Amino acid sequence: MEAISGEGTTESRPAWTIERVAEANLPTEFGLFRIIGYRSLTSDEEFVVLLKGVPSPHVPTLVRIHSQCLTGDVFHSIKCDCGPQLQRAMEKIAAAGLGVIVYQHQEGRGIGILNKIRAYALQDQGADTIEANVRLGFDVDARDYTQCVEILQELGLKKIRLMSNNPLKLAALQNAGLEVVERVPIELAPRAPSVNYLRTKKEKMGHLLSVV
């Protein structure tokens, strides 16, 4: 069993709005991880963390904040790159021997799975991913990373090697006081159904992509 650092749980810790509930070993195709469950104290949201190695505030650590994508992560949709990104993150962490994935249940950039399917229907009619969300009355991106940051702090992390193409995630960690020592691109060759989706994220949302 891999030990978990207690450096983030001293008496002087901030008043977090998350709570660690349970943890166990999780053998995967990419090696053994520690799986940890958290819940929000201010909503009904739950979080899952995959941890490899022993976190330390002094060691720059690979981190991926991954928003739930049922269609991509579970059903292997190729409308997006979410599933392959999650797998690539697990591969990188396994190779490094140290890292954290925070899996947040904010499907469809925060609109939920049923509304995401409604957005897909609008995309079938020609809307892009941003236009679809807006037509349904939602923000372009309604996700909040505050509690993800708290989880990283609860784990004792201070120096982050962030695996992300999303500048909003980068800013969220930096604004919360974490030191992002490196942004690690996590890009994969796009397949035809995802090209317009990725191009929209690059051109309209500022995602740091070079493959489209």
NORGIBEL-V569159 format. One record per residue. N is the residue number from 1. RES is the residue in one small letter. SS is DSSP state (h for helix, s for strand, l for the rest). PSI is psi in whole degrees, -180 to 180 (none if undefined). Layout:
# NORGIBEL-V569159
n:res:ss:psi
N:RES:SS:PSI
N:RES:SS:PSI
This chain:
# NORGIBEL-V569159
n:res:ss:psi
1:m:l:132
2:e:l:127
3:a:l:154
4:i:l:131
5:s:l:141
6:g:l:11
7:e:l:-18
8:g:l:9
9:t:l:44
10:t:l:172
11:e:l:-25
12:s:l:8
13:r:l:155
14:p:l:169
15:a:l:87
16:w:l:156
17:t:l:19
18:i:s:160
19:e:s:132
20:r:s:130
21:v:s:-45
22:a:s:159
23:e:s:155
24:a:s:168
25:n:s:146
26:l:s:100
27:p:s:134
28:t:s:175
29:e:l:-20
30:f:l:9
31:g:s:-176
32:l:s:128
33:f:s:165
34:r:s:129
35:i:s:131
36:i:s:133
37:g:s:133
38:y:s:156
39:r:s:152
40:s:s:143
41:l:l:0
42:t:l:-4
43:s:l:-174
44:d:l:13
45:e:l:143
46:e:s:152
47:f:s:148
48:v:s:136
49:v:s:134
50:l:s:125
51:l:s:134
52:k:s:127
53:g:l:-171
54:v:l:112
55:p:l:146
56:s:l:143
57:p:l:-15
58:h:l:-9
59:v:l:121
60:p:l:126
61:t:s:134
62:l:s:130
63:v:s:136
64:r:s:123
65:i:s:112
66:h:s:119
67:s:s:136
68:q:l:133
69:c:l:89
70:l:h:-43
71:t:h:-40
72:g:h:-45
73:d:h:-38
74:v:h:-48
75:f:l:-1
76:h:l:37
77:s:l:145
78:i:l:20
79:k:l:-21
80:c:l:178
81:d:l:17
82:c:h:-50
83:g:h:-52
84:p:h:-34
85:q:h:-43
86:l:h:-44
87:q:h:-42
88:r:h:-40
89:a:h:-43
90:m:h:-40
91:e:h:-46
92:k:h:-42
93:i:h:-41
94:a:h:-41
95:a:h:-37
96:a:h:-26
97:g:l:6
98:l:l:130
99:g:s:169
100:v:s:134
101:i:s:122
102:v:s:116
103:y:s:109
104:q:s:141
105:h:l:66
106:q:l:70
107:e:h:143
108:g:h:41
109:r:h:35
110:g:h:3
111:i:l:-10
112:g:l:159
113:i:h:-39
114:l:h:-43
115:n:h:-31
116:k:h:-40
117:i:h:-38
118:r:h:-40
119:a:h:-39
120:y:h:-40
121:a:h:-40
122:l:h:-36
123:q:h:-35
124:d:h:-26
125:q:l:2
126:g:l:-9
127:a:l:150
128:d:l:178
129:t:h:-32
130:i:h:-48
131:e:h:-38
132:a:h:-46
133:n:h:-44
134:v:h:-40
135:r:h:-29
136:l:l:-2
137:g:l:17
138:f:l:162
139:d:l:160
140:v:l:-42
141:d:l:109
142:a:l:10
143:r:l:152
144:d:l:129
145:y:l:8
146:t:h:-48
147:q:h:-25
148:c:h:-42
149:v:h:-42
150:e:h:-39
151:i:h:-44
152:l:h:-40
153:q:h:-39
154:e:h:-31
155:l:l:-10
156:g:l:12
157:l:l:143
158:k:l:-32
159:k:s:124
160:i:s:136
161:r:s:97
162:l:s:121
163:m:s:97
164:s:l:152
165:n:l:3
166:n:l:114
167:p:h:-24
168:l:h:-38
169:k:h:-43
170:l:h:-47
171:a:h:-38
172:a:h:-43
173:l:h:-42
174:q:h:-43
175:n:h:-23
176:a:l:-1
177:g:l:1
178:l:l:147
179:e:s:110
180:v:s:99
181:v:s:-18
182:e:s:140
183:r:s:121
184:v:s:109
185:p:l:146
186:i:l:77
187:e:l:145
188:l:l:155
189:a:l:124
190:p:l:148
191:r:l:157
192:a:h:-46
193:p:h:-18
194:s:h:-4
195:v:h:-49
196:n:h:-38
197:y:h:-48
198:l:h:-37
199:r:h:-38
200:t:h:-43
201:k:h:-39
202:k:h:-48
203:e:h:-32
204:k:h:-22
205:m:h:-4
206:g:l:17
207:h:l:144
208:l:l:82
209:l:l:142
210:s:l:-7
211:v:l:-4
212:v:l:none
